[in-house]
Amino acid sequence: MPSRQSDGQTKPAAQPVHHPIERRKVYELIAEHLLGQISERSLKPGDPLPTERELAESYRVGRSSVREALRMLESRGLIKPSGNGAFAVAEYGNPLSHSLHFLLTLEEASLLEIYEVRKILEVEAAGLAAARRTDEDLAHMAAAIDEMSAGLSSQERYIEADLQFHLAVATATGNRIALRMMHAIRDLLHRALASIYHIPGSPQRSITQHREILAAISAGDAEAARARMREHLLRVERDIHDVLMKDRKTHARRTVSASSRSAKG
């Protein structure tokens, strides 16, 4: 309803603000869907993808959109040609491709949001853990770090141990809600941890920083524990950002190169 100003004139009602709706290209949606299947392991390394014709029929789109989606996934090292125009899920032999496999399952904004939430939850959790931890809590944290070291050559073993360390810190707070919140984001946390496993040197740096966090918690130094946890999360966030930027530049160069070859052909 129009409102009346103090001078008696009628003030028009505020109009709703409409923001532009993002328009996604069909091939991007197809690539995103296939990427989700690879991420969730519905499609595993070596598994053949449906044929171009089958994908076009399944998604009810043109084959040109399917081809562009496959080209995008191939350029990022997630699928590989298997002959006669067919593709299969790529093996994880290339460390950069392996890390990007997880990084690309989330938009960069989502990754940043996850690390914002982690800083909100885990920095203060480290401080509370320093004040409330028991000998059993410290033993669980130490065991998780040892398992991370032992599991450096195994992605699943390393990531699970990394996750257990952070859950052990949350347990040590004695705050049931904080622990439940950590469990509520467990799947996202697992994916975020997986995203850094193949960044050169990052797992080793995480082990070192986890030991520093444990030392502060063991000493009962809440401020140092908060500082060490904050430093750890910021460092991991930087590592992820750097790899994302590198991938974008590589993808841009490949796109330009492919366009040049097409123009010459």
Backbone as CSV, one residue per row, in Angstrom:
resi,resn,N_x,N_y,N_z,CA_x,CA_y,CA_z,C_x,C_y,C_z
1,MET,0.832,-1.194,0.000,0.000,0.000,0.000,0.866,1.243,0.000
2,PRO,0.484,2.294,-0.749,1.266,3.527,-0.728,1.264,4.116,0.672
3,SER,2.372,4.717,1.081,2.461,5.345,2.410,2.327,6.850,2.235
4,ARG,1.869,7.527,3.325,1.638,8.967,3.240,2.786,9.691,3.935
5,GLN,3.426,10.629,3.215,4.509,11.406,3.780,3.945,12.453,4.727
6,SER,4.853,13.091,5.508,4.421,14.083,6.507,3.802,15.305,5.857
7,ASP,4.128,15.595,4.585,3.554,16.770,3.936,2.224,16.462,3.267
8,GLY,1.720,15.232,3.487,0.414,14.882,2.949,0.446,14.233,1.597
9,GLN,1.621,14.236,0.954,1.717,13.614,-0.354,1.870,12.110,-0.198
10,THR,1.379,11.428,-1.199,1.456,9.969,-1.165,2.805,9.504,-1.697
11,LYS,3.468,8.661,-0.924,4.767,8.118,-1.320,4.558,6.758,-1.968
12,PRO,5.048,6.574,-3.171,4.838,5.286,-3.841,5.490,4.148,-3.065
13,ALA,4.832,2.990,-3.117,5.377,1.826,-2.421,6.682,1.405,-3.063
14,ALA,7.589,0.895,-2.236,8.888,0.436,-2.749,8.691,-0.752,-3.679
15,GLN,9.364,-0.693,-4.792,9.260,-1.772,-5.763,10.264,-2.876,-5.423
16,PRO,9.890,-4.134,-5.611,10.832,-5.210,-5.337,12.027,-5.144,-6.266
17,VAL,13.193,-5.519,-5.739,14.418,-5.506,-6.537,14.566,-6.861,-7.217
18,HIS,14.719,-6.853,-8.523,14.883,-8.090,-9.268,16.324,-8.194,-9.749
19,HIS,16.966,-9.313,-9.389,18.339,-9.541,-9.817,18.343,-10.437,-11.055
20,PRO,19.333,-10.274,-11.899,19.392,-11.125,-13.100,19.496,-12.596,-12.715
21,ILE,18.814,-13.448,-13.441,18.876,-14.882,-13.189,20.025,-15.459,-14.012
22,GLU,20.880,-16.228,-13.350,22.018,-16.808,-14.051,21.532,-17.781,-15.128
23,ARG,22.062,-17.627,-16.310,21.695,-18.506,-17.411,22.850,-19.472,-17.640
24,ARG,22.599,-20.758,-17.433,23.623,-21.774,-17.589,23.520,-22.395,-18.969
25,LYS,24.649,-22.611,-19.580,24.671,-23.287,-20.867,24.365,-24.764,-20.662
26,VAL,23.737,-25.383,-21.650,23.335,-26.783,-21.542,24.542,-27.677,-21.294
27,TYR,25.643,-27.431,-22.014,26.807,-28.307,-21.862,27.406,-28.212,-20.453
28,GLU,27.299,-27.028,-19.823,27.805,-26.881,-18.452,26.986,-27.724,-17.484
29,LEU,25.670,-27.766,-17.696,24.801,-28.576,-16.837,25.090,-30.067,-17.018
30,ILE,25.342,-30.483,-18.255,25.671,-31.887,-18.513,26.994,-32.235,-17.840
31,ALA,27.997,-31.376,-18.025,29.308,-31.621,-17.421,29.197,-31.679,-15.905
32,GLU,28.397,-30.790,-15.325,28.224,-30.761,-13.876,27.593,-32.055,-13.373
33,HIS,26.619,-32.571,-14.121,25.946,-33.805,-13.720,26.902,-34.988,-13.791
34,LEU,27.673,-35.082,-14.875,28.640,-36.163,-15.008,29.725,-36.055,-13.941
35,LEU,30.128,-34.833,-13.649,31.129,-34.601,-12.609,30.630,-35.081,-11.258
36,GLY,29.341,-34.855,-10.993,28.754,-35.332,-9.748,28.804,-36.846,-9.644
37,GLN,28.552,-37.534,-10.775,28.603,-38.994,-10.769,30.023,-39.503,-10.519
38,ILE,31.008,-38.804,-11.076,32.406,-39.186,-10.850,32.792,-38.915,-9.405
39,SER,32.382,-37.768,-8.891,32.708,-37.400,-7.516,32.122,-38.369,-6.511
40,GLU,30.885,-38.786,-6.751,30.217,-39.692,-5.816,30.582,-41.151,-6.066
41,ARG,31.511,-41.369,-7.009,31.996,-42.714,-7.338,30.936,-43.596,-7.991
42,SER,29.867,-43.002,-8.523,28.950,-43.788,-9.350,29.678,-44.210,-10.623
43,LEU,30.596,-43.336,-11.060,31.506,-43.657,-12.153,32.912,-43.658,-11.583
44,LYS,33.591,-44.782,-11.681,34.929,-44.940,-11.093,35.994,-44.904,-12.175
45,PRO,37.269,-44.704,-11.779,38.353,-44.702,-12.765,38.316,-45.950,-13.634
46,GLY,38.379,-45.723,-14.949,38.338,-46.834,-15.890,36.950,-47.156,-16.404
47,ASP,35.911,-46.706,-15.691,34.544,-46.984,-16.143,34.262,-46.237,-17.452
48,PRO,33.627,-46.893,-18.411,33.264,-46.195,-19.654,32.077,-45.260,-19.419
49,LEU,32.111,-44.121,-20.076,30.949,-43.235,-20.063,29.951,-43.731,-21.102
50,PRO,28.669,-43.422,-20.923,27.704,-43.725,-21.986,28.159,-43.064,-23.285
51,THR,27.729,-43.607,-24.387,28.115,-43.027,-25.677,27.491,-41.646,-25.843
52,GLU,28.016,-40.914,-26.796,27.500,-39.584,-27.087,26.005,-39.635,-27.388
53,ARG,25.622,-40.637,-28.203,24.202,-40.774,-28.553,23.360,-41.091,-27.326
54,GLU,23.857,-41.983,-26.453,23.108,-42.357,-25.249,22.962,-41.165,-24.296
55,LEU,24.021,-40.384,-24.175,23.940,-39.196,-23.315,22.953,-38.185,-23.877
56,ALA,22.984,-37.991,-25.177,22.057,-37.045,-25.812,20.613,-37.475,-25.588
57,GLU,20.359,-38.776,-25.711,19.001,-39.278,-25.496,18.605,-39.203,-24.027
58,SER,19.561,-39.511,-23.143,19.273,-39.506,-21.714,18.947,-38.106,-21.208
59,TYR,19.732,-37.113,-21.666,19.522,-35.736,-21.207,18.551,-34.962,-22.107
60,ARG,18.160,-35.597,-23.225,17.253,-34.956,-24.175,17.810,-33.628,-24.675
61,VAL,19.057,-33.710,-25.121,19.745,-32.527,-25.639,20.398,-32.888,-26.963
62,GLY,20.921,-31.875,-27.640,21.622,-32.116,-28.884,22.995,-32.723,-28.647
63,ARG,23.499,-33.453,-29.622,24.794,-34.100,-29.473,25.926,-33.093,-29.404
64,SER,25.738,-31.911,-29.969,26.785,-30.882,-29.891,26.998,-30.435,-28.447
65,SER,25.923,-30.356,-27.662,26.041,-29.993,-26.245,26.780,-31.080,-25.470
66,VAL,26.479,-32.341,-25.812,27.167,-33.459,-25.162,28.652,-33.420,-25.487
67,ARG,28.995,-33.180,-26.759,30.395,-33.132,-27.166,31.148,-32.042,-26.419
68,GLU,30.519,-30.879,-26.260,31.172,-29.770,-25.557,31.383,-30.105,-24.077
69,ALA,30.406,-30.780,-23.470,30.540,-31.184,-22.069,31.689,-32.173,-21.897
70,LEU,31.783,-33.126,-22.808,32.859,-34.116,-22.751,34.213,-33.454,-22.978
71,ARG,34.252,-32.484,-23.875,35.495,-31.759,-24.140,35.945,-31.011,-22.887
72,MET,34.997,-30.430,-22.162,35.331,-29.702,-20.937,35.930,-30.642,-19.890
73,LEU,35.290,-31.804,-19.697,35.778,-32.755,-18.701,37.127,-33.333,-19.103
74,GLU,37.318,-33.558,-20.407,38.599,-34.083,-20.878,39.710,-33.069,-20.656
75,SER,39.437,-31.789,-20.912,40.464,-30.754,-20.761,40.907,-30.604,-19.321
76,ARG,40.060,-31.026,-18.406,40.397,-30.936,-16.982,40.931,-32.251,-16.425
77,GLY,41.175,-33.197,-17.320,41.808,-34.438,-16.901,40.918,-35.409,-16.171
78,LEU,39.605,-35.229,-16.271,38.683,-36.076,-15.519,38.223,-37.285,-16.318
79,ILE,38.248,-37.176,-17.645,37.926,-38.319,-18.502,38.991,-38.407,-19.577
80,LYS,39.082,-39.564,-20.236,40.100,-39.750,-21.286,39.475,-40.528,-22.442
81,PRO,39.968,-40.299,-23.668,39.449,-41.042,-24.823,39.766,-42.530,-24.676
82,SER,38.839,-43.371,-25.090,39.064,-44.818,-25.022,38.902,-45.470,-26.394
83,GLY,38.877,-44.635,-27.443,38.799,-45.154,-28.799,37.419,-45.049,-29.409
84,ASN,37.386,-44.827,-30.714,36.120,-44.741,-31.467,35.171,-43.678,-30.916
85,GLY,35.735,-42.576,-30.455,34.913,-41.475,-29.954,34.343,-41.684,-28.567
86,ALA,34.722,-42.777,-27.907,34.212,-43.067,-26.556,35.160,-42.500,-25.501
87,PHE,34.640,-42.380,-24.271,35.438,-41.864,-23.162,35.281,-42.767,-21.944
88,ALA,36.302,-42.726,-21.074,36.258,-43.431,-19.797,36.732,-42.485,-18.716
89,VAL,36.369,-42.765,-17.466,36.825,-41.946,-16.334,38.335,-42.107,-16.200
90,ALA,39.047,-41.002,-16.076,40.512,-41.031,-16.013,40.995,-41.660,-14.720
91,GLU,42.156,-42.293,-14.805,42.809,-42.800,-13.606,43.340,-41.628,-12.800
92,TYR,43.740,-41.918,-11.559,44.215,-40.851,-10.692,45.741,-40.787,-10.639
93,GLY,46.386,-41.170,-11.754,47.842,-41.178,-11.752,48.434,-39.787,-11.726
94,ASN,47.745,-38.810,-12.310,48.254,-37.442,-12.340,47.825,-36.717,-11.069
95,PRO,48.778,-36.357,-10.195,48.410,-35.722,-8.921,47.564,-34.476,-9.086
96,LEU,47.894,-33.628,-10.066,47.118,-32.405,-10.240,45.703,-32.728,-10.657
97,SER,45.545,-33.683,-11.574,44.204,-34.072,-11.999,43.414,-34.636,-10.833
98,HIS,44.106,-35.384,-9.979,43.425,-35.991,-8.844,42.913,-34.918,-7.891
99,SER,43.748,-33.931,-7.595,43.289,-32.870,-6.699,42.168,-32.068,-7.336
100,LEU,42.267,-31.824,-8.647,41.228,-31.060,-9.328,39.929,-31.838,-9.392
101,HIS,40.028,-33.161,-9.429,38.822,-33.993,-9.424,37.922,-33.614,-8.257
102,PHE,38.523,-33.353,-7.105,37.732,-32.970,-5.943,37.447,-31.475,-5.924
103,LEU,38.435,-30.685,-6.301,38.219,-29.244,-6.302,37.059,-28.856,-7.192
104,LEU,36.944,-29.519,-8.334,35.933,-29.147,-9.310,34.545,-29.651,-8.950
105,THR,34.435,-30.442,-7.879,33.102,-30.875,-7.471,32.368,-29.754,-6.740
106,LEU,33.092,-28.722,-6.418,32.488,-27.582,-5.738,32.896,-26.307,-6.451
107,GLU,31.995,-25.348,-6.523,32.368,-24.053,-7.042,33.315,-23.403,-6.050
108,GLU,34.165,-22.506,-6.536,35.121,-21.861,-5.635,34.393,-21.155,-4.490
109,ALA,33.267,-20.520,-4.796,32.520,-19.824,-3.751,32.108,-20.784,-2.654
110,SER,31.699,-22.003,-3.031,31.294,-22.987,-2.031,32.467,-23.408,-1.172
111,LEU,33.634,-23.577,-1.796,34.824,-23.921,-1.023,35.152,-22.823,-0.020
112,LEU,35.065,-21.581,-0.471,35.341,-20.465,0.439,34.335,-20.431,1.581
113,GLU,33.079,-20.747,1.277,32.063,-20.777,2.324,32.352,-21.884,3.342
114,ILE,32.806,-23.042,2.843,33.153,-24.127,3.762,34.262,-23.685,4.712
115,TYR,35.274,-23.011,4.174,36.377,-22.590,5.037,35.994,-21.434,5.945
116,GLU,35.043,-20.625,5.536,34.513,-19.617,6.465,33.850,-20.302,7.653
117,VAL,33.027,-21.316,7.364,32.348,-22.049,8.437,33.368,-22.769,9.315
118,ARG,34.390,-23.350,8.685,35.411,-24.038,9.471,36.108,-23.071,10.425
119,LYS,36.385,-21.862,9.954,37.040,-20.882,10.840,36.114,-20.486,11.986
120,ILE,34.832,-20.331,11.674,33.865,-19.991,12.723,33.810,-21.090,13.778
121,LEU,33.751,-22.336,13.348,33.599,-23.455,14.274,34.909,-23.888,14.925
122,GLU,35.923,-24.090,14.094,37.102,-24.795,14.570,38.126,-23.928,15.296
123,VAL,38.179,-22.652,14.979,39.129,-21.791,15.692,38.737,-21.697,17.171
124,GLU,37.479,-21.412,17.426,37.030,-21.339,18.823,37.039,-22.714,19.481
125,ALA,36.736,-23.757,18.696,36.771,-25.118,19.243,38.161,-25.448,19.761
126,ALA,39.187,-25.024,19.025,40.560,-25.290,19.471,40.834,-24.607,20.813
127,GLY,40.316,-23.375,20.969,40.496,-22.679,22.237,39.793,-23.383,23.385
128,LEU,38.557,-23.815,23.150,37.818,-24.543,24.185,38.478,-25.881,24.495
129,ALA,38.986,-26.547,23.460,39.655,-27.834,23.668,40.880,-27.673,24.564
130,ALA,41.599,-26.556,24.399,42.781,-26.322,25.236,42.405,-26.190,26.711
131,ALA,41.223,-25.663,26.963,40.784,-25.462,28.349,40.129,-26.705,28.945
132,ARG,39.617,-27.588,28.119,38.770,-28.679,28.629,39.262,-30.086,28.288
133,ARG,40.290,-30.226,27.498,40.696,-31.529,26.995,41.081,-32.476,28.124
134,THR,40.872,-33.751,27.841,41.291,-34.806,28.770,42.500,-35.518,28.164
135,ASP,43.129,-36.363,28.948,44.251,-37.143,28.428,43.789,-38.034,27.275
136,GLU,42.559,-38.530,27.370,42.022,-39.381,26.306,41.850,-38.586,25.020
137,ASP,41.369,-37.332,25.138,41.232,-36.466,23.958,42.586,-36.264,23.283
138,LEU,43.603,-35.981,24.093,44.945,-35.756,23.545,45.467,-37.007,22.847
139,ALA,45.179,-38.161,23.430,45.613,-39.426,22.833,44.947,-39.642,21.471
140,HIS,43.659,-39.285,21.371,42.957,-39.445,20.101,43.530,-38.512,19.036
141,MET,43.846,-37.277,19.423,44.443,-36.336,18.465,45.806,-36.830,18.001
142,ALA,46.617,-37.292,18.945,47.955,-37.781,18.601,47.871,-39.003,17.691
143,ALA,46.935,-39.900,17.986,46.769,-41.104,17.160,46.345,-40.729,15.743
144,ALA,45.490,-39.717,15.614,45.040,-39.276,14.291,46.208,-38.713,13.487
145,ILE,47.080,-37.945,14.146,48.247,-37.382,13.451,49.190,-38.505,13.005
146,ASP,49.417,-39.471,13.877,50.272,-40.612,13.514,49.690,-41.351,12.313
147,GLU,48.368,-41.508,12.296,47.710,-42.201,11.196,47.821,-41.389,9.900
148,MET,47.754,-40.062,10.003,47.948,-39.218,8.820,49.335,-39.451,8.228
149,SER,50.350,-39.496,9.093,51.724,-39.724,8.632,51.856,-41.088,7.975
150,ALA,51.274,-42.094,8.610,51.360,-43.450,8.082,50.568,-43.601,6.788
151,GLY,49.548,-42.775,6.610,48.661,-42.905,5.453,48.945,-41.935,4.323
152,LEU,50.115,-41.323,4.320,50.417,-40.335,3.281,50.313,-40.899,1.869
153,SER,50.574,-42.188,1.710,50.530,-42.790,0.382,49.141,-43.298,0.006
154,SER,48.189,-43.179,0.927,46.819,-43.654,0.678,45.848,-42.520,0.910
155,GLN,45.181,-42.101,-0.162,44.261,-40.967,-0.040,43.185,-41.192,1.021
156,GLU,42.492,-42.324,0.936,41.378,-42.562,1.853,41.852,-42.632,3.301
157,ARG,42.971,-43.309,3.516,43.499,-43.449,4.879,43.911,-42.094,5.438
158,TYR,44.587,-41.299,4.620,45.040,-39.977,5.066,43.861,-39.063,5.384
159,ILE,42.897,-39.008,4.466,41.763,-38.098,4.648,40.942,-38.483,5.882
160,GLU,40.724,-39.773,6.076,39.964,-40.222,7.237,40.675,-39.838,8.527
161,ALA,42.000,-39.974,8.551,42.765,-39.601,9.740,42.719,-38.089,9.966
162,ASP,42.814,-37.322,8.883,42.717,-35.861,8.968,41.372,-35.462,9.576
163,LEU,40.313,-36.086,9.065,38.969,-35.820,9.576,38.859,-36.188,11.054
164,GLN,39.436,-37.319,11.444,39.368,-37.756,12.839,40.076,-36.780,13.772
165,PHE,41.151,-36.165,13.295,41.837,-35.166,14.128,40.905,-34.004,14.439
166,HIS,40.262,-33.484,13.411,39.389,-32.318,13.613,38.160,-32.681,14.455
167,LEU,37.661,-33.886,14.295,36.541,-34.326,15.139,36.997,-34.519,16.583
168,ALA,38.227,-34.969,16.762,38.762,-35.142,18.126,38.890,-33.797,18.831
169,VAL,39.279,-32.774,18.091,39.349,-31.417,18.671,37.950,-30.981,19.090
170,ALA,36.957,-31.214,18.223,35.582,-30.840,18.555,35.084,-31.617,19.767
171,THR,35.423,-32.896,19.858,35.021,-33.711,21.012,35.614,-33.153,22.292
172,ALA,36.849,-32.680,22.199,37.552,-32.174,23.387,36.939,-30.897,23.936
173,THR,36.104,-30.214,23.157,35.453,-29.002,23.675,34.448,-29.345,24.767
174,GLY,33.932,-30.581,24.737,32.895,-30.950,25.704,31.548,-30.344,25.362
175,ASN,31.485,-29.696,24.205,30.246,-29.041,23.773,29.559,-29.952,22.761
176,ARG,28.431,-30.542,23.151,27.763,-31.508,22.298,27.233,-30.877,21.012
177,ILE,26.800,-29.624,21.097,26.264,-28.957,19.912,27.391,-28.696,18.909
178,ALA,28.557,-28.273,19.410,29.695,-28.043,18.521,30.085,-29.328,17.803
179,LEU,30.081,-30.435,18.540,30.425,-31.713,17.938,29.384,-32.123,16.895
180,ARG,28.119,-31.893,17.208,27.056,-32.246,16.247,27.148,-31.381,14.992
181,MET,27.528,-30.130,15.172,27.686,-29.254,14.008,28.821,-29.742,13.115
182,MET,29.905,-30.221,13.728,31.014,-30.767,12.942,30.572,-32.021,12.196
183,HIS,29.789,-32.858,12.858,29.291,-34.058,12.195,28.305,-33.695,11.082
184,ALA,27.571,-32.592,11.281,26.592,-32.173,10.271,27.275,-31.769,8.968
185,ILE,28.500,-31.243,9.057,29.221,-30.844,7.842,30.295,-31.871,7.486
186,ARG,30.182,-33.075,8.058,31.221,-34.085,7.859,31.476,-34.389,6.387
187,ASP,30.414,-34.572,5.604,30.596,-34.901,4.191,31.295,-33.771,3.446
188,LEU,30.858,-32.532,3.697,31.509,-31.392,3.063,32.947,-31.266,3.524
189,LEU,33.166,-31.524,4.815,34.513,-31.445,5.363,35.409,-32.494,4.709
190,HIS,34.866,-33.689,4.507,35.619,-34.754,3.863,36.039,-34.338,2.456
191,ARG,35.121,-33.733,1.717,35.418,-33.290,0.351,36.437,-32.158,0.357
192,ALA,36.338,-31.269,1.349,37.297,-30.164,1.436,38.691,-30.698,1.747
193,LEU,38.780,-31.673,2.646,40.077,-32.271,2.979,40.642,-33.022,1.772
194,ALA,39.762,-33.714,1.058,40.200,-34.462,-0.119,40.756,-33.536,-1.191
195,SER,40.248,-32.311,-1.226,40.646,-31.380,-2.276,42.114,-30.996,-2.194
196,ILE,42.750,-31.169,-1.039,44.145,-30.737,-0.898,45.122,-31.896,-0.879
197,TYR,44.623,-33.127,-0.926,45.503,-34.282,-0.738,46.639,-34.313,-1.763
198,HIS,46.346,-33.970,-3.024,47.365,-34.057,-4.068,48.018,-32.721,-4.404
199,ILE,47.783,-31.710,-3.596,48.524,-30.465,-3.776,49.917,-30.709,-3.199
200,PRO,50.963,-30.610,-4.001,52.309,-30.957,-3.536,52.684,-30.272,-2.225
201,GLY,53.051,-31.077,-1.235,53.516,-30.566,0.047,52.423,-30.228,1.030
202,SER,51.183,-30.101,0.561,50.102,-29.677,1.456,49.808,-30.689,2.561
203,PRO,49.724,-31.998,2.273,49.472,-32.955,3.357,50.559,-32.919,4.438
204,GLN,51.813,-32.803,4.003,52.903,-32.745,4.983,52.811,-31.483,5.842
205,ARG,52.450,-30.358,5.206,52.296,-29.117,5.978,51.144,-29.244,6.969
206,SER,50.094,-29.944,6.568,48.958,-30.137,7.478,49.374,-30.954,8.702
207,ILE,50.183,-31.979,8.486,50.639,-32.797,9.616,51.447,-31.950,10.585
208,THR,52.352,-31.138,10.050,53.157,-30.251,10.908,52.266,-29.292,11.693
209,GLN,51.290,-28.699,11.005,50.407,-27.739,11.680,49.499,-28.439,12.687
210,HIS,49.078,-29.646,12.411,48.273,-30.399,13.386,49.076,-30.651,14.654
211,ARG,50.350,-30.953,14.504,51.203,-31.156,15.685,51.311,-29.868,16.499
212,GLU,51.392,-28.726,15.817,51.458,-27.440,16.520,50.150,-27.154,17.261
213,ILE,49.026,-27.496,16.618,47.714,-27.315,17.269,47.632,-28.204,18.502
214,LEU,48.041,-29.452,18.350,48.011,-30.391,19.485,48.899,-29.911,20.620
215,ALA,50.075,-29.386,20.299,50.991,-28.900,21.340,50.346,-27.769,22.136
216,ALA,49.666,-26.865,21.444,49.013,-25.740,22.134,47.862,-26.232,22.992
217,ILE,47.072,-27.178,22.469,45.954,-27.730,23.238,46.479,-28.494,24.450
218,SER,47.529,-29.280,24.250,48.122,-30.054,25.345,48.652,-29.138,26.438
219,ALA,49.203,-27.982,26.034,49.741,-27.024,27.011,48.652,-26.224,27.693
220,GLY,47.421,-26.366,27.255,46.322,-25.609,27.840,46.332,-24.144,27.447
221,ASP,47.009,-23.821,26.349,47.132,-22.433,25.892,46.034,-22.156,24.855
222,ALA,44.917,-21.615,25.319,43.755,-21.409,24.455,44.039,-20.436,23.314
223,GLU,44.736,-19.331,23.609,45.008,-18.346,22.566,45.929,-18.917,21.492
224,ALA,46.944,-19.660,21.917,47.857,-20.269,20.947,47.123,-21.319,20.119
225,ALA,46.229,-22.066,20.752,45.471,-23.092,20.026,44.593,-22.453,18.958
226,ARG,43.934,-21.347,19.306,43.117,-20.632,18.319,43.989,-20.126,17.171
227,ALA,45.138,-19.544,17.523,46.033,-18.974,16.510,46.554,-20.054,15.571
228,ARG,46.960,-21.204,16.128,47.498,-22.288,15.291,46.417,-22.857,14.367
229,MET,45.198,-22.995,14.881,44.106,-23.512,14.045,43.766,-22.518,12.947
230,ARG,43.731,-21.242,13.288,43.430,-20.216,12.278,44.490,-20.214,11.183
231,GLU,45.759,-20.287,11.575,46.849,-20.317,10.599,46.720,-21.527,9.675
232,HIS,46.369,-22.659,10.255,46.215,-23.896,9.480,45.107,-23.755,8.435
233,LEU,43.954,-23.275,8.841,42.823,-23.163,7.918,43.084,-22.127,6.829
234,LEU,43.724,-21.020,7.198,44.049,-19.997,6.197,45.059,-20.525,5.185
235,ARG,46.025,-21.309,5.658,47.030,-21.865,4.745,46.401,-22.845,3.758
236,VAL,45.527,-23.709,4.241,44.851,-24.664,3.365,43.986,-23.927,2.348
237,GLU,43.301,-22.900,2.811,42.453,-22.105,1.915,43.293,-21.475,0.807
238,ARG,44.479,-20.987,1.144,45.373,-20.405,0.131,45.828,-21.457,-0.873
239,ASP,46.166,-22.639,-0.373,46.597,-23.721,-1.267,45.515,-24.037,-2.295
240,ILE,44.274,-24.137,-1.830,43.163,-24.451,-2.727,42.965,-23.336,-3.744
241,HIS,43.019,-22.113,-3.280,42.830,-20.964,-4.172,43.907,-20.948,-5.255
242,ASP,45.155,-21.224,-4.875,46.255,-21.206,-5.845,46.061,-22.266,-6.921
243,VAL,45.610,-23.457,-6.530,45.409,-24.522,-7.505,44.238,-24.190,-8.426
244,LEU,43.192,-23.613,-7.876,42.052,-23.216,-8.703,42.458,-22.191,-9.744
245,MET,43.269,-21.212,-9.330,43.715,-20.187,-10.266,44.597,-20.797,-11.355
246,LYS,45.468,-21.732,-10.964,46.342,-22.383,-11.937,45.523,-23.182,-12.934
247,ASP,44.494,-23.871,-12.436,43.651,-24.674,-13.329,42.901,-23.781,-14.305
248,ARG,42.417,-22.656,-13.825,41.671,-21.754,-14.712,42.571,-21.243,-15.838
249,LYS,43.822,-20.906,-15.502,44.745,-20.407,-16.522,45.063,-21.506,-17.528
250,THR,45.281,-22.733,-17.021,45.571,-23.862,-17.906,44.397,-24.134,-18.826
251,HIS,43.185,-24.119,-18.262,41.982,-24.369,-19.063,41.800,-23.284,-20.117
252,ALA,42.094,-22.041,-19.750,41.955,-20.934,-20.697,42.940,-21.101,-21.847
253,ARG,44.192,-21.503,-21.537,45.179,-21.703,-22.588,44.761,-22.831,-23.527
254,ARG,44.231,-23.928,-22.939,43.800,-25.055,-23.775,42.632,-24.666,-24.671
255,THR,41.739,-23.849,-24.131,40.589,-23.409,-24.919,41.034,-22.561,-26.096
256,VAL,41.977,-21.633,-25.845,42.500,-20.780,-26.914,43.205,-21.621,-27.961
257,SER,44.005,-22.613,-27.491,44.735,-23.487,-28.409,43.780,-24.306,-29.268
258,ALA,42.722,-24.849,-28.621,41.734,-25.644,-29.360,41.010,-24.787,-30.389
259,SER,40.699,-23.556,-30.021,40.013,-22.646,-30.947,40.893,-22.328,-32.142
260,SER,42.213,-22.166,-31.870,43.141,-21.856,-32.954,43.237,-23.019,-33.933
261,ARG,43.284,-24.258,-33.391,43.364,-25.424,-34.253,42.093,-25.577,-35.093
262,SER,40.951,-25.286,-34.475,39.681,-25.384,-35.194,39.621,-24.369,-36.333
263,ALA,40.139,-23.161,-36.054,40.114,-22.103,-37.059,41.006,-22.461,-38.243
264,LYS,42.149,-23.103,-37.950,43.067,-23.491,-39.030,42.479,-24.625,-39.838
265,GLY,41.719,-25.533,-39.135,41.116,-26.671,-39.826,39.977,-26.224,-40.698
